Each structure stands twice: as C-alpha cells, then as structure tokens.
Amino acid sequence: MIVTITDGAQTQIKEMMQDEPAEAKLRFGVKGGGCSGLSYALGFEEEINEDLDVVEVINEIPVVIFKQDIPMLEDTVIDFKENLMGGGFSITNPQAAYSCGCGSSFRPEDYKGEIEKC
C-alpha cells in the first residue's frame, strides 16, 4: 500500500464521492509549487492512464496515483481532522524533509526545484 487513508478521511471522501460520477476515483499526487517546493494534489478523476497511473483500493476508496509520484508519497497518511473552525484533510508524509507551516506543501530531501515565498 502506497498511502494510508484513515477512517476519518474515508468517511469524508465517501461523502464527497456521492457528488461525483460512479466511476470517479480519488487522485492523490504531487504538483510543483508552494513555499516548500511541492504541493499535494487531492481531487477526483474518472479517466486513468494505465501506463502512467497506479490504482489501489485503500480503505474502500479507489485511489489513483501517478507512478512518478510514488517515491515522494510512500507511507503517507491522509487523515481528516475537525476543529471549532471546521475541518480539513491532514497529510503526514515521512518522505518530507521539510514541510511548510501551512501543511499543504513539502520538500523531499533530494528536491532540486524552485521554492516560492509563503
């Protein structure tokens, strides 16, 4: 298993998937940008490229990950946390050598790309 989806995240994702087409899957990945260099991408997608993507069912959620992102996401935990201000997804990534205070961007040890200002 590449990533873990907690029960709290699973509940929230399943609720969100009710508004998506039946064939939609959760796409989790990495994109350039953010104050640490990379940002997480989390959304729904219906089309999969079998040459470029990996599909796994994780905690009853079909998840699509771009093969190239796997080394940066290995053993990552996706959680959903609620507080007085509402709720949101929380991502814990052991591959992140540095994470921004906002929690939405990170940088692995060997990252060579551009870093933006917060």
C-alpha positions in Angstrom: 0.0 0.0 0.0 1.5 3.3 -1.1 -0.6 5.5 1.2 -2.9 5.1 4.2 -6.4 6.6 4.4 -7.7 6.9 8.0 -11.3 6.1 8.9 -12.0 9.8 9.4 -10.7 10.6 5.9 -12.5 7.7 4.4 -15.8 8.9 5.8 -15.3 12.4 4.4 -14.1 11.1 1.0 -17.0 8.8 0.6 -19.4 11.7 1.4 -17.7 13.8 -1.2 -17.8 11.0 -3.8 -21.6 10.9 -3.6 -21.5 14.1 -5.7 -19.2 12.6 -8.3 -19.9 10.1 -11.2 -19.9 6.5 -10.2 -16.6 5.7 -11.9 -14.8 8.6 -10.2 -11.7 7.7 -8.2 -9.7 9.8 -5.7 -6.5 11.1 -7.3 -3.7 11.9 -4.9 -0.4 13.3 -6.1 2.2 16.0 -6.1 2.5 19.2 -8.1 5.1 21.9 -8.3 4.6 25.0 -6.3 4.1 26.1 -2.7 6.6 27.6 -0.3 8.4 24.3 0.3 8.7 23.5 -3.4 5.9 20.9 -3.9 2.2 20.8 -3.0 -0.2 17.9 -2.6 -3.0 17.4 -5.2 -6.2 15.8 -4.0 -9.3 15.5 -6.2 -11.5 13.2 -8.2 -10.9 11.8 -11.6 -12.7 9.4 -13.9 -10.0 8.7 -16.5 -6.9 6.7 -15.8 -3.8 6.2 -17.9 -2.7 2.6 -17.2 0.8 3.4 -18.5 1.3 6.3 -16.1 -1.0 5.6 -13.1 -1.4 3.1 -10.4 -4.8 2.3 -8.9 -5.2 0.8 -5.5 -8.3 0.4 -3.3 -7.3 1.8 0.1 -9.8 1.6 3.0 -12.6 1.0 0.5 -11.6 4.1 -1.6 -10.3 3.7 -5.2 -7.1 5.8 -5.3 -5.2 6.8 -8.4 -1.5 7.9 -8.1 0.8 8.9 -10.9 3.7 6.4 -10.9 6.3 9.1 -10.9 4.9 10.5 -7.6 5.1 7.2 -5.6 8.7 7.7 -4.2 7.6 11.1 -2.8 4.3 9.7 -1.3 5.4 6.3 0.0 3.9 5.6 3.5 2.0 8.9 3.5 -1.1 9.1 5.8 -4.2 11.0 4.7 -6.4 12.0 7.6 -9.4 14.3 8.2 -9.5 16.5 11.3 -12.3 18.6 12.6 -12.0 21.5 15.0 -14.0 24.6 16.0 -13.2 26.3 12.7 -14.4 23.4 10.6 -12.4 20.5 9.2 -9.8 19.6 6.6 -7.5 16.9 5.3 -4.2 16.5 7.0 -1.3 14.8 5.2 1.6 13.2 7.1 4.4 12.3 4.7 7.6 10.6 6.1 9.3 11.5 2.8 9.1 15.2 3.5 12.4 16.5 4.8 10.7 19.9 5.2 7.1 21.0 5.4 5.6 24.5 5.4 3.7 25.7 8.4 0.5 25.7 6.3 0.9 22.0 5.9 0.0 21.9 2.2 3.5 22.0 0.8 6.6 19.9 1.4 10.1 19.2 0.1 11.8 15.8 0.0 15.5 15.5 0.9 16.7 15.4 -2.8 14.3 18.1 -4.2 16.1 20.3 -6.8 13.2 22.6 -7.9 12.2 26.2 -7.2 10.9 27.2 -3.8 8.3 30.0 -3.6 7.8 32.5 -0.7 4.9 32.0 1.7 
